[in-house]
Structure formats: C-alpha cells, structure tokens
C-alpha cells in the first residue's frame, strides 16, 4: 500500500511538472506578435472622417469605451464622453466572471504605441482573398 502511494506521488509530481512546463512555455511564447513598427500617419480630413466612422460605427470602440445612457432605448452614447471609458462589465451585463471597466482610450489614457500594436497585429494576419457580399437593403 505504501509503495502504491509512493508511485502515485511520483505520477502526480510528474503531471504537475509537465503542466507547469506547458504553462511556462505558452506564457513565454504567446501571443506571437511582431514588435510594433514605428508608424507615422498623416492626418487628413478624409482620414479623420474614416477613423471616426470606423471607431464609432464599425468596430464599435466607442460603444464600450464611452458612457451610455441606459435610461434610453439601446443606451445611446452620452455626448462628450466618447472614449473616456468606465463602462462596467460584469456577469449580469456581459457574462464575465468578475468586474472589468472599459479603459480610457482618449489621448489622456491610450498611447500611440497601443494603436501601433493593433495595426502591427492586424498586418500579421494571413492575407485571405475572399470576396464578401454587398449590403442588400430589405425590401
Ligand atoms: C465589447 C466592448 C468593447 C469594445 C467593442 C471595445 N473594447 Fe476596448 N476594452 C473593453 C473592456 C471591458 C476593457 C477592459 C479590459 C480589462 O480591464 O481587462 C477594454 C480595454 C481596452 C484597452 C486597454 C488594454 C490594456 O491592456 O490596458 C484598450 C487600449 C482598448 N480597450 C481599446 C479599444 C479599441 C481601440 C476598440 C475598438 C477597435 C475597443 N477597445 C473596443 C471593452 C471593449
């Protein structure tokens, strides 16, 4: 019986060691992202309009990173709070185990390095030639 427990101890120890090694490996090697390149973006009215459209209407950054007025239908953004962060996400509102707050992504809280990192990551995605359908309005 004693021998059995001793062998069990070795097996448990080995499993723990393998699990620890795997955890260390994944922590040290992922995410595999290239260092952010030094990007300079020229500010033009067209680029700003495009950026405003993407941030506020397509990728929806502002939807989470702004104050919302939940007393109104669909919780419209409170004007003047775009990007200031603070919106609370918990199990009830977002199904997350705990409480997180959307960060301040205005220039007071978000660096160009973050934008560069996002750009750098998106550029690492495999190019996929894939034509998608066009918007078709309902009849
Ligand atoms: C579905 C809601 C949601 C959307 C959409 C969203 N975010 Fe966030 N974001 C969050 C939350 C919540 C956090 C805080 C996460 C945390 O504290 O772990 C966060 C964190 C961040 C952070 C801080 C990351 C860090 O490591 O501190 C940045 C920067 C950010 N978001 C930028 C953006 C940008 C840019 C967009 C649009 C491209 C965007 N987010 C869209 C909810 C959102």
Backbone and ligand atoms as CSV (ligand in chain L), in Angstrom:
chain,resi,resn,atom,element,x,y,z
A,1,UNK,N,N,0.836,-1.208,0.000
A,1,UNK,CA,C,0.000,0.000,0.000
A,1,UNK,C,C,0.870,1.257,0.000
A,2,UNK,N,N,1.929,1.202,0.861
A,2,UNK,CA,C,2.837,2.348,0.956
A,2,UNK,C,C,3.507,2.623,-0.396
A,3,UNK,N,N,3.887,1.503,-1.051
A,3,UNK,CA,C,4.544,1.600,-2.361
A,3,UNK,C,C,3.603,2.252,-3.382
A,4,UNK,N,N,2.321,1.844,-3.278
A,4,UNK,CA,C,1.301,2.363,-4.196
A,4,UNK,C,C,1.206,3.891,-4.077
A,5,UNK,N,N,1.175,4.394,-2.827
A,5,UNK,CA,C,1.085,5.850,-2.617
A,5,UNK,C,C,2.341,6.555,-3.087
A,6,UNK,N,N,3.492,5.886,-2.899
A,6,UNK,CA,C,4.755,6.477,-3.326
A,6,UNK,C,C,4.763,6.638,-4.862
A,7,UNK,N,N,4.314,5.583,-5.564
A,7,UNK,CA,C,4.248,5.635,-7.023
A,7,UNK,C,C,3.262,6.719,-7.456
A,8,UNK,N,N,2.122,6.775,-6.753
A,8,UNK,CA,C,1.102,7.801,-7.052
A,8,UNK,C,C,1.679,9.194,-6.907
A,9,UNK,N,N,2.500,9.366,-5.888
A,9,UNK,CA,C,3.139,10.661,-5.642
A,9,UNK,C,C,4.053,11.049,-6.789
A,10,UNK,N,N,4.801,10.080,-7.292
A,10,UNK,CA,C,5.698,10.356,-8.429
A,10,UNK,C,C,4.895,10.748,-9.665
A,11,UNK,N,N,3.803,9.993,-9.902
A,11,UNK,CA,C,2.972,10.278,-11.083
A,11,UNK,C,C,2.381,11.688,-10.966
A,12,UNK,N,N,1.837,12.018,-9.772
A,12,UNK,CA,C,1.243,13.348,-9.570
A,12,UNK,C,C,2.312,14.426,-9.746
A,13,UNK,N,N,3.486,14.168,-9.239
A,13,UNK,CA,C,4.591,15.127,-9.366
A,13,UNK,C,C,4.968,15.337,-10.815
A,14,UNK,N,N,5.016,14.233,-11.571
A,14,UNK,CA,C,5.370,14.318,-12.986
A,14,UNK,C,C,4.310,15.098,-13.753
A,15,UNK,N,N,3.049,14.823,-13.447
A,15,UNK,CA,C,1.960,15.529,-14.136
A,15,UNK,C,C,2.051,17.027,-13.846
A,16,UNK,N,N,2.288,17.370,-12.596
A,16,UNK,CA,C,2.405,18.766,-12.181
A,16,UNK,C,C,3.555,19.450,-12.915
A,17,UNK,N,N,4.649,18.737,-13.029
A,17,UNK,CA,C,5.841,19.279,-13.690
A,17,UNK,C,C,5.554,19.552,-15.173
A,18,UNK,N,N,4.897,18.579,-15.820
A,18,UNK,CA,C,4.567,18.741,-17.240
A,18,UNK,C,C,3.606,19.917,-17.412
A,19,UNK,N,N,2.612,20.014,-16.511
A,19,UNK,CA,C,1.643,21.106,-16.593
A,19,UNK,C,C,2.348,22.446,-16.408
A,20,UNK,N,N,3.253,22.511,-15.463
A,20,UNK,CA,C,3.995,23.753,-15.211
A,20,UNK,C,C,4.861,24.132,-16.403
A,21,UNK,N,N,5.514,23.113,-16.986
A,21,UNK,CA,C,6.372,23.365,-18.149
A,21,UNK,C,C,5.529,23.887,-19.308
A,22,UNK,N,N,4.348,23.270,-19.518
A,22,UNK,CA,C,3.471,23.685,-20.615
A,22,UNK,C,C,3.004,25.123,-20.390
A,23,UNK,N,N,2.613,25.431,-19.161
A,23,UNK,CA,C,2.135,26.772,-18.821
A,23,UNK,C,C,3.221,27.812,-19.067
A,24,UNK,N,N,4.427,27.494,-18.627
A,24,UNK,CA,C,5.568,28.409,-18.818
A,24,UNK,C,C,5.821,28.604,-20.302
A,25,UNK,N,N,5.794,27.499,-21.051
A,25,UNK,CA,C,6.036,27.571,-22.489
A,25,UNK,C,C,5.013,28.502,-23.153
A,26,UNK,N,N,3.719,28.286,-22.877
A,26,UNK,CA,C,2.686,29.093,-23.526
A,26,UNK,C,C,2.758,30.552,-23.093
A,27,UNK,N,N,3.058,30.782,-21.817
A,27,UNK,CA,C,3.175,32.155,-21.336
A,27,UNK,C,C,4.317,32.892,-21.988
A,28,UNK,N,N,5.412,32.165,-22.260
A,28,UNK,CA,C,6.598,32.823,-22.814
A,28,UNK,C,C,6.545,32.954,-24.326
A,29,UNK,N,N,5.789,32.091,-25.018
A,29,UNK,CA,C,5.823,32.124,-26.479
A,29,UNK,C,C,4.584,32.763,-27.115
A,30,UNK,N,N,3.505,32.933,-26.357
A,30,UNK,CA,C,2.302,33.525,-26.951
A,30,UNK,C,C,1.929,34.794,-26.213
A,31,UNK,N,N,1.234,35.767,-26.832
A,31,UNK,CA,C,0.907,35.764,-28.248
A,31,UNK,C,C,2.135,36.062,-29.099
A,32,UNK,N,N,2.186,35.416,-30.283
A,32,UNK,CA,C,3.322,35.623,-31.194
A,32,UNK,C,C,3.036,36.834,-32.071
A,33,UNK,N,N,3.457,37.959,-31.604
A,33,UNK,CA,C,3.205,39.209,-32.312
A,33,UNK,C,C,4.522,39.905,-32.561
A,34,UNK,N,N,4.687,40.408,-33.778
A,34,UNK,CA,C,5.910,41.139,-34.111
A,34,UNK,C,C,5.969,42.428,-33.314
A,35,UNK,N,N,7.175,42.947,-33.089
A,35,UNK,CA,C,7.257,44.234,-32.400
A,35,UNK,C,C,6.550,45.304,-33.217
A,36,UNK,N,N,5.922,46.252,-32.528
A,36,UNK,CA,C,5.164,47.283,-33.222
A,36,UNK,C,C,6.089,48.160,-34.053
A,37,UNK,N,N,5.781,48.325,-35.351
A,37,UNK,CA,C,6.611,49.200,-36.174
A,37,UNK,C,C,6.336,50.668,-35.837
A,38,UNK,N,N,7.273,51.517,-36.185
A,38,UNK,CA,C,7.118,52.950,-35.957
A,38,UNK,C,C,6.293,53.512,-37.113
A,39,UNK,N,N,5.019,53.770,-36.844
A,39,UNK,CA,C,4.130,54.199,-37.919
A,39,UNK,C,C,3.821,55.688,-37.787
A,40,UNK,N,N,3.906,56.368,-38.904
A,40,UNK,CA,C,3.512,57.773,-38.898
A,40,UNK,C,C,2.302,57.899,-39.820
A,41,UNK,N,N,1.220,58.398,-39.284
A,41,UNK,CA,C,0.011,58.548,-40.073
A,41,UNK,C,C,-0.214,60.034,-40.307
A,42,UNK,N,N,-0.372,60.382,-41.586
A,42,UNK,CA,C,-0.627,61.780,-41.893
A,42,UNK,C,C,-2.094,62.079,-41.652
A,43,UNK,N,N,-2.347,63.125,-40.905
A,43,UNK,CA,C,-3.728,63.459,-40.573
A,43,UNK,C,C,-4.326,64.294,-41.697
A,44,UNK,N,N,-5.326,63.720,-42.352
A,44,UNK,CA,C,-6.036,64.455,-43.405
A,44,UNK,C,C,-7.520,64.437,-43.030
A,45,UNK,N,N,-8.281,65.397,-43.504
A,45,UNK,CA,C,-9.729,65.397,-43.174
A,45,UNK,C,C,-10.396,64.083,-43.581
A,46,UNK,N,N,-10.014,63.529,-44.730
A,46,UNK,CA,C,-10.634,62.279,-45.187
A,46,UNK,C,C,-10.291,61.141,-44.233
A,47,UNK,N,N,-9.018,61.079,-43.787
A,47,UNK,CA,C,-8.590,60.017,-42.884
A,47,UNK,C,C,-9.297,60.146,-41.533
A,48,UNK,N,N,-9.467,61.374,-41.060
A,48,UNK,CA,C,-10.152,61.591,-39.784
A,48,UNK,C,C,-11.609,61.160,-39.875
A,49,UNK,N,N,-12.239,61.483,-40.999
A,49,UNK,CA,C,-13.645,61.110,-41.175
A,49,UNK,C,C,-13.778,59.587,-41.206
A,50,UNK,N,N,-12.836,58.959,-41.898
A,50,UNK,CA,C,-12.828,57.493,-41.988
A,50,UNK,C,C,-12.603,56.877,-40.591
A,51,UNK,N,N,-11.670,57.443,-39.841
A,51,UNK,CA,C,-11.388,56.969,-38.489
A,51,UNK,C,C,-12.590,57.127,-37.578
A,52,UNK,N,N,-13.251,58.244,-37.674
A,52,UNK,CA,C,-14.444,58.499,-36.848
A,52,UNK,C,C,-15.515,57.461,-37.174
A,53,UNK,N,N,-15.675,57.214,-38.468
A,53,UNK,CA,C,-16.671,56.244,-38.929
A,53,UNK,C,C,-16.339,54.839,-38.415
A,54,UNK,N,N,-15.052,54.441,-38.517
A,54,UNK,CA,C,-14.651,53.104,-38.067
A,54,UNK,C,C,-14.827,52.950,-36.556
A,55,UNK,N,N,-14.321,53.914,-35.806
A,55,UNK,CA,C,-14.342,53.828,-34.340
A,55,UNK,C,C,-15.774,53.872,-33.792
A,56,UNK,N,N,-16.583,54.771,-34.338
A,56,UNK,CA,C,-17.915,54.952,-33.762
A,56,UNK,C,C,-18.998,54.077,-34.371
A,57,UNK,N,N,-18.789,53.619,-35.608
A,57,UNK,CA,C,-19.894,52.899,-36.259
A,57,UNK,C,C,-19.562,51.492,-36.718
A,58,UNK,N,N,-18.279,51.183,-36.948
A,58,UNK,CA,C,-17.966,49.846,-37.466
A,58,UNK,C,C,-17.405,48.940,-36.379
A,59,UNK,N,N,-16.233,49.268,-35.833
A,59,UNK,CA,C,-15.651,48.388,-34.817
A,59,UNK,C,C,-16.233,48.648,-33.436
A,60,UNK,N,N,-16.910,49.758,-33.276
A,60,UNK,CA,C,-17.681,49.979,-32.049
A,60,UNK,C,C,-16.858,50.248,-30.809
A,61,UNK,N,N,-15.642,50.746,-30.948
A,61,UNK,CA,C,-14.833,51.064,-29.756
A,61,UNK,C,C,-15.624,51.968,-28.811
A,62,UNK,N,N,-16.230,52.998,-29.407
A,62,UNK,CA,C,-16.901,54.000,-28.581
A,62,UNK,C,C,-18.102,53.413,-27.836
A,63,UNK,N,N,-18.713,52.365,-28.395
A,63,UNK,CA,C,-19.876,51.763,-27.737
A,63,UNK,C,C,-19.539,51.278,-26.333
A,64,UNK,N,N,-18.347,50.726,-26.166
A,64,UNK,CA,C,-17.953,50.210,-24.849
A,64,UNK,C,C,-17.121,51.227,-24.070
A,65,UNK,N,N,-16.360,52.032,-24.786
A,65,UNK,CA,C,-15.421,52.932,-24.108
A,65,UNK,C,C,-15.983,54.325,-23.897
A,66,UNK,N,N,-17.292,54.456,-23.807
A,66,UNK,CA,C,-17.918,55.748,-23.538
A,66,UNK,C,C,-19.018,55.523,-22.510
A,67,UNK,N,N,-19.569,56.622,-22.019
A,67,UNK,CA,C,-20.684,56.497,-21.091
A,67,UNK,C,C,-21.950,56.277,-21.906
A,68,UNK,N,N,-22.802,55.367,-21.442
A,68,UNK,CA,C,-24.053,55.101,-22.156
A,68,UNK,C,C,-25.222,55.538,-21.292
A,69,UNK,N,N,-26.284,56.008,-21.932
A,69,UNK,CA,C,-27.482,56.405,-21.198
A,69,UNK,C,C,-28.487,55.266,-21.277
A,70,UNK,N,N,-28.422,54.380,-20.264
A,70,UNK,CA,C,-29.260,53.182,-20.288
A,70,UNK,C,C,-30.716,53.459,-19.919
A,71,UNK,N,N,-31.052,54.750,-19.631
A,71,UNK,CA,C,-32.475,55.059,-19.387
A,71,UNK,C,C,-33.188,55.171,-20.728
A,72,UNK,N,N,-32.393,55.256,-21.823
A,72,UNK,CA,C,-32.999,55.383,-23.157
A,72,UNK,C,C,-32.842,54.088,-23.941
A,73,UNK,N,N,-33.668,53.925,-24.947
A,73,UNK,CA,C,-33.648,52.725,-25.770
A,73,UNK,C,C,-32.256,52.488,-26.370
A,74,UNK,N,N,-31.716,51.293,-26.208
A,74,UNK,CA,C,-30.412,50.864,-26.740
A,74,UNK,C,C,-29.216,51.609,-26.135
A,75,UNK,N,N,-29.438,52.386,-25.080
A,75,UNK,CA,C,-28.330,53.046,-24.382
A,75,UNK,C,C,-27.436,53.877,-25.276
A,76,UNK,N,N,-27.959,54.987,-25.835
A,76,UNK,CA,C,-27.100,55.800,-26.716
A,76,UNK,C,C,-25.929,56.399,-25.947
A,77,UNK,N,N,-24.854,56.738,-26.676
A,77,UNK,CA,C,-23.689,57.351,-26.043
A,77,UNK,C,C,-24.094,58.698,-25.454
A,78,UNK,N,N,-23.517,59.010,-24.294
A,78,UNK,CA,C,-23.720,60.341,-23.726
A,78,UNK,C,C,-22.752,61.268,-24.470
A,79,UNK,N,N,-23.275,62.271,-25.204
A,79,UNK,CA,C,-22.387,63.138,-25.981
A,79,UNK,C,C,-21.288,63.745,-25.105
A,80,UNK,N,N,-20.090,63.776,-25.631
A,80,UNK,CA,C,-18.970,64.360,-24.891
A,80,UNK,C,C,-18.200,63.347,-24.058
A,81,UNK,N,N,-18.661,62.073,-24.037
A,81,UNK,CA,C,-17.942,61.063,-23.237
A,81,UNK,C,C,-17.231,60.048,-24.132
A,82,UNK,N,N,-17.197,60.299,-25.439
A,82,UNK,CA,C,-16.625,59.348,-26.388
A,82,UNK,C,C,-15.195,58.959,-26.003
A,83,UNK,N,N,-15.015,57.678,-25.705
A,83,UNK,CA,C,-13.681,57.141,-25.440
A,83,UNK,C,C,-13.194,57.286,-24.009
A,84,UNK,N,N,-14.016,57.888,-23.125
A,84,UNK,CA,C,-13.481,58.162,-21.778
A,84,UNK,C,C,-13.431,56.923,-20.883
A,85,UNK,N,N,-14.097,55.851,-21.311
A,85,UNK,CA,C,-14.028,54.611,-20.545
A,85,UNK,C,C,-14.930,54.619,-19.330
A,86,UNK,N,N,-14.796,53.545,-18.525
A,86,UNK,CA,C,-15.545,53.488,-17.274
A,86,UNK,C,C,-16.766,52.601,-17.314
A,87,UNK,N,N,-17.232,52.246,-18.506
A,87,UNK,CA,C,-18.413,51.377,-18.587
A,87,UNK,C,C,-18.090,50.038,-17.913
A,88,UNK,N,N,-19.052,49.577,-17.090
A,88,UNK,CA,C,-18.802,48.384,-16.265
A,88,UNK,C,C,-19.313,47.121,-16.965
A,89,UNK,N,N,-18.494,46.091,-16.947
A,89,UNK,CA,C,-18.890,44.797,-17.494
A,89,UNK,C,C,-18.811,43.774,-16.372
A,90,UNK,N,N,-19.908,43.077,-16.090
A,90,UNK,CA,C,-19.879,42.031,-15.064
A,90,UNK,C,C,-20.697,40.838,-15.551
A,91,UNK,N,N,-20.938,39.899,-14.657
A,91,UNK,CA,C,-21.641,38.695,-15.081
A,91,UNK,C,C,-23.018,39.036,-15.631
A,92,UNK,N,N,-23.703,39.962,-14.959
A,92,UNK,CA,C,-25.056,40.299,-15.367
A,92,UNK,C,C,-25.106,41.024,-16.709
A,93,UNK,N,N,-24.207,41.983,-16.906
A,93,UNK,CA,C,-24.278,42.771,-18.134
A,93,UNK,C,C,-23.547,42.133,-19.307
A,94,UNK,N,N,-22.476,41.371,-19.016
A,94,UNK,CA,C,-21.673,40.859,-20.127
A,94,UNK,C,C,-21.293,39.387,-19.984
A,95,UNK,N,N,-21.718,38.752,-18.872
A,95,UNK,CA,C,-21.403,37.341,-18.687
A,95,UNK,C,C,-19.946,37.086,-18.352
A,96,UNK,N,N,-19.229,38.110,-17.853
A,96,UNK,CA,C,-17.822,37.888,-17.496
A,96,UNK,C,C,-17.716,37.561,-16.004
A,97,UNK,N,N,-16.795,36.648,-15.651
A,97,UNK,CA,C,-16.672,36.247,-14.245
A,97,UNK,C,C,-15.878,37.272,-13.440
A,98,UNK,N,N,-16.513,38.343,-13.026
A,98,UNK,CA,C,-15.840,39.408,-12.284
A,98,UNK,C,C,-16.294,40.745,-12.825
A,99,UNK,N,N,-15.590,41.790,-12.449
A,99,UNK,CA,C,-15.971,43.118,-12.925
A,99,UNK,C,C,-14.783,43.734,-13.664
A,100,UNK,N,N,-15.012,44.167,-14.914
A,100,UNK,CA,C,-13.972,44.911,-15.634
A,100,UNK,C,C,-14.589,46.211,-16.119
A,101,UNK,N,N,-13.749,47.202,-16.258
A,101,UNK,CA,C,-14.200,48.500,-16.740
A,101,UNK,C,C,-13.489,48.804,-18.042
A,102,UNK,N,N,-14.245,49.264,-19.051
A,102,UNK,CA,C,-13.615,49.651,-20.316
A,102,UNK,C,C,-12.660,50.803,-20.027
A,103,UNK,N,N,-11.472,50.727,-20.624
A,103,UNK,CA,C,-10.419,51.704,-20.333
A,103,UNK,C,C,-10.671,53.043,-21.019
A,104,UNK,N,N,-9.951,54.026,-20.528
A,104,UNK,CA,C,-9.962,55.349,-21.133
A,104,UNK,C,C,-9.101,55.290,-22.390
A,105,UNK,N,N,-9.713,55.433,-23.575
A,105,UNK,CA,C,-8.921,55.356,-24.810
A,105,UNK,C,C,-8.795,56.723,-25.476
A,106,UNK,N,N,-9.092,57.771,-24.728
A,106,UNK,CA,C,-8.815,59.121,-25.247
A,106,UNK,C,C,-7.305,59.339,-25.138
A,107,UNK,N,N,-6.777,60.391,-25.773
A,107,UNK,CA,C,-5.323,60.612,-25.685
A,107,UNK,C,C,-4.823,60.687,-24.242
A,108,UNK,N,N,-5.723,60.965,-23.274
A,108,UNK,CA,C,-5.301,61.010,-21.873
A,108,UNK,C,C,-5.022,59.616,-21.334
A,109,UNK,N,N,-5.499,58.568,-22.032
A,109,UNK,CA,C,-5.337,57.228,-21.489
A,109,UNK,C,C,-4.774,56.196,-22.442
A,110,UNK,N,N,-4.779,56.475,-23.761
A,110,UNK,CA,C,-4.338,55.461,-24.744
A,110,UNK,C,C,-3.167,55.976,-25.554
A,111,UNK,N,N,-2.103,55.193,-25.627
A,111,UNK,CA,C,-0.910,55.674,-26.312
A,111,UNK,C,C,-0.914,55.298,-27.784
A,112,UNK,N,N,-0.089,56.015,-28.559
A,112,UNK,CA,C,0.087,55.687,-29.966
A,112,UNK,C,C,0.662,54.287,-30.107
A,113,UNK,N,N,1.403,53.857,-29.057
A,113,UNK,CA,C,2.009,52.521,-29.119
A,113,UNK,C,C,0.928,51.451,-29.180
A,114,UNK,N,N,-0.203,51.681,-28.448
A,114,UNK,CA,C,-1.303,50.715,-28.497
A,114,UNK,C,C,-1.870,50.635,-29.905
A,115,UNK,N,N,-2.067,51.802,-30.525
A,115,UNK,CA,C,-2.597,51.821,-31.885
A,115,UNK,C,C,-1.634,51.121,-32.833
A,116,UNK,N,N,-0.321,51.397,-32.653
A,116,UNK,CA,C,0.700,50.766,-33.481
A,116,UNK,C,C,0.682,49.268,-33.311
A,117,UNK,N,N,0.491,48.819,-32.060
A,117,UNK,CA,C,0.478,47.389,-31.779
A,117,UNK,C,C,-0.716,46.724,-32.459
A,118,UNK,N,N,-1.884,47.395,-32.410
A,118,UNK,CA,C,-3.074,46.826,-33.059
A,118,UNK,C,C,-2.870,46.746,-34.564
A,119,UNK,N,N,-2.297,47.818,-35.129
A,119,UNK,CA,C,-2.024,47.850,-36.555
A,119,UNK,C,C,-1.043,46.734,-36.918
A,120,UNK,N,N,0.023,46.621,-36.090
A,120,UNK,CA,C,1.048,45.609,-36.348
A,120,UNK,C,C,0.440,44.213,-36.326
A,121,UNK,N,N,-0.436,43.961,-35.356
A,121,UNK,CA,C,-1.051,42.644,-35.259
A,121,UNK,C,C,-1.918,42.355,-36.487
A,122,UNK,N,N,-2.748,43.346,-36.841
A,122,UNK,CA,C,-3.647,43.125,-37.984
A,122,UNK,C,C,-2.852,42.824,-39.259
A,123,UNK,N,N,-1.656,43.433,-39.366
A,123,UNK,CA,C,-0.822,43.193,-40.540
A,123,UNK,C,C,-0.205,41.795,-40.534
A,124,UNK,N,N,-0.244,41.084,-39.379
A,124,UNK,CA,C,0.325,39.735,-39.337
A,124,UNK,C,C,-0.691,38.675,-39.778
A,125,UNK,N,N,-1.971,39.077,-39.895
A,125,UNK,CA,C,-2.983,38.093,-40.301
A,125,UNK,C,C,-2.691,37.628,-41.725
A,126,UNK,N,N,-2.957,36.355,-41.954
A,126,UNK,CA,C,-2.704,35.773,-43.270
A,126,UNK,C,C,-3.629,36.439,-44.291
A,127,UNK,N,N,-3.087,36.927,-45.418
A,127,UNK,CA,C,-3.984,37.523,-46.418
A,127,UNK,C,C,-4.931,36.460,-46.968
A,128,UNK,N,N,-6.200,36.700,-46.899
A,128,UNK,CA,C,-7.175,35.739,-47.412
A,128,UNK,C,C,-7.983,36.439,-48.500
A,129,UNK,N,N,-7.835,35.944,-49.729
A,129,UNK,CA,C,-8.612,36.541,-50.817
A,129,UNK,C,C,-10.016,35.976,-50.739
A,130,UNK,N,N,-10.917,36.809,-50.352
A,130,UNK,CA,C,-12.269,36.344,-50.085
A,130,UNK,C,C,-13.230,37.480,-50.380
A,131,UNK,N,N,-14.015,37.309,-51.411
A,131,UNK,CA,C,-14.990,38.347,-51.749
A,131,UNK,C,C,-16.230,38.139,-50.898
A,132,UNK,N,N,-16.672,39.176,-50.213
A,132,UNK,CA,C,-17.888,39.037,-49.406
A,132,UNK,C,C,-19.018,39.806,-50.069
A,133,UNK,N,N,-20.224,39.416,-49.754
A,133,UNK,CA,C,-21.385,40.016,-50.399
A,133,UNK,C,C,-21.533,41.491,-50.081
A,134,UNK,N,N,-22.287,42.174,-50.916
A,134,UNK,CA,C,-22.541,43.600,-50.708
A,134,UNK,C,C,-23.791,43.772,-49.862
A,135,UNK,N,N,-23.902,44.920,-49.222
A,135,UNK,CA,C,-25.085,45.222,-48.424
A,135,UNK,C,C,-26.327,45.218,-49.314
A,136,UNK,N,N,-27.347,44.522,-48.870
A,136,UNK,CA,C,-28.592,44.474,-49.621
A,136,UNK,C,C,-29.711,44.983,-48.717
A,137,UNK,N,N,-30.275,46.131,-49.040
A,137,UNK,CA,C,-31.335,46.651,-48.180
A,137,UNK,C,C,-32.571,45.753,-48.213
A,138,UNK,N,N,-33.288,45.705,-47.116
A,138,UNK,CA,C,-34.518,44.915,-47.056
A,138,UNK,C,C,-35.574,45.539,-47.957
A,139,UNK,N,N,-36.421,44.660,-48.538
A,139,UNK,CA,C,-37.482,45.235,-49.400
A,139,UNK,C,C,-38.730,45.466,-48.585
L,1,LIG,C1,C,-17.441,44.894,-26.173
L,1,LIG,C2,C,-16.912,46.080,-25.549
L,1,LIG,C3,C,-15.628,46.672,-26.082
L,1,LIG,C4,C,-15.359,47.046,-27.367
L,1,LIG,C5,C,-16.260,46.985,-28.597
L,1,LIG,C6,C,-14.006,47.576,-27.349
L,1,LIG,N1,N,-13.496,47.493,-26.092
L,1,LIG,FE1,FE,-11.611,48.025,-25.512
L,1,LIG,N2,N,-11.956,47.261,-23.661
L,1,LIG,C7,C,-13.177,46.832,-23.200
L,1,LIG,C8,C,-13.026,46.455,-21.809
L,1,LIG,C9,C,-14.132,45.904,-20.909
L,1,LIG,C10,C,-11.676,46.674,-21.459
L,1,LIG,C11,C,-11.001,46.423,-20.121
L,1,LIG,C12,C,-10.433,45.034,-20.108
L,1,LIG,C13,C,-9.691,44.768,-18.812
L,1,LIG,O1,O,-9.644,45.609,-17.914
L,1,LIG,O2,O,-9.155,43.664,-18.710
L,1,LIG,C14,C,-11.040,47.211,-22.657
L,1,LIG,C15,C,-9.697,47.550,-22.746
L,1,LIG,C16,C,-9.146,48.265,-23.762
L,1,LIG,C17,C,-7.811,48.805,-23.778
L,1,LIG,C18,C,-6.796,48.676,-22.670
L,1,LIG,C19,C,-5.985,47.412,-22.866
L,1,LIG,C20,C,-4.962,47.278,-21.765
L,1,LIG,O3,O,-4.125,46.379,-21.878
L,1,LIG,O4,O,-4.983,48.035,-20.799
L,1,LIG,C21,C,-7.643,49.436,-24.954
L,1,LIG,C22,C,-6.399,50.159,-25.426
L,1,LIG,C23,C,-8.881,49.287,-25.708
L,1,LIG,N3,N,-9.768,48.567,-24.965
L,1,LIG,C24,C,-9.095,49.820,-26.953
L,1,LIG,C25,C,-10.201,49.516,-27.741
L,1,LIG,C26,C,-10.334,49.910,-29.132
L,1,LIG,C27,C,-9.334,50.762,-29.917
L,1,LIG,C28,C,-11.518,49.403,-29.563
L,1,LIG,C29,C,-12.100,49.468,-30.979
L,1,LIG,C30,C,-11.213,48.987,-32.025
L,1,LIG,C31,C,-12.138,48.701,-28.434
L,1,LIG,N4,N,-11.289,48.792,-27.361
L,1,LIG,C32,C,-13.362,48.071,-28.464
L,1,LIG,C33,C,-14.337,46.734,-23.917
L,1,LIG,C34,C,-14.450,46.956,-25.275
